[in-house]
Amino acid sequence: MRNFLHASLLAWLILSGCARAPDDWVTPATPAEPGGAAVHIVGVVRHNEVEGGFFAIEGEDGTTYDPSNLPAEFQKDGMKVEAEARRRDDMAGIHMSGPIVQIVRIRAR
């Protein structure tokens, strides 16, 4: 009986190690509106002191994106992120840092 318990525990540990990792994407509480071109962003969150301060994403593509709905847990200067977003050329803002985007989903890298 004791060997059976050990074998069962070992099998459970092996199988649980093979389980799929949880989905680490976060959907903002304020969802992106329909419309706008889809954009895949890989970059770093940066805090900018202009106009009282805001967070932007410096993309690896050289573009600085101005997310209108960046979740609070991603508002950390220097945080590396990956995001799916919608570029909103139909919106205007005061930050003047780059195109406004609405995050569809985001995760830390």
N, C-alpha and C positions, 0 to 999 in steps of 0.2 A: 504494500500500500504506500509506503514511504517513497519508494522509487517512482511509483505512478504520480505522486504529487510533485516530485522534483521534475519529472519529465513534462508534466502538464504546465508547470510554472515556466520551464525553459521554452516550451513551445509558444506559450502566451507572450513571453518577452521577445522572442524572435519575430512573431507575427505582428506585434505592436510596433516593432522597429521598422517594419515594411509598410506601415500604414501611410497613406498620403498625407503630406503636410497640410495644415489648415490654410484656407484661402486668406492671404494677408492683405488683400485689397480693402480699402476703406471707401465707403460711399459717403460724401458729405451730407450733413443734415439738411442743407439747402441744396436740392438737386439742380443739376444743369438743366436749363430750358432746352426744348427742341430747337434745332436750327444751328447754323454756324458750322464751319468746317471742322472735321475731326482732326485733332492734333495729338501726337504721341510725344510726351516730354520726358526727357531724362536730364536731370540737372541737380542743382543745389539751391535750397531755400536761403534767401538773403533778406535781412532786415534793412530797410531803407528809412532814414530819418526824415525824409521830405514829407511835408504836409502832415505832421503829427506822427509819422511813422507807419509803415506798412510792410508786409512780407511779399516778396516777389520770388520767382523761380528763375535762376540763371540757367538756361538750357545749354546742353553740350553743343547745340547747333549754333550758338552765338547769340541767340535771341533771349531777351529778358521778358518773361511772361508775367502779367499782372493778374493773378487769380482772384476772382471776386468772392469765392466761397471756399477758401483754403481752411480745412478743419483745424481746430485749435491744437490738436496733438502734433500737427505738422508745422506749426508756427515757431520754428526753432532755427535760428541762424546757423548755417553750416550743415543742416540736415540734408543728406543725399536722398533724392526721391525719384520715382518714376510715376507718371500720371497719364491718364487718358483724359482729354479735355475737349471743349468746343471753343473755337476761336470766335469771339463776338465782335466783329467789325461794326456791328450795328449799335454798339454801346459806347458811351464816352465816360471818361473818368478824369480825376484831377491829378493822378500820380504821374502821368506822362513818362512812364518807364518802359513801355512796350505794349504789345497787343493785350487786350483784356481777354481772359479765358475763364470759362466756368469748368471746374473740375467735375468729371463724371465719376472717376475713381482714382485713388492714389495709394501708393505704398512706399515704405522706406526701402532703400537699397542697402 
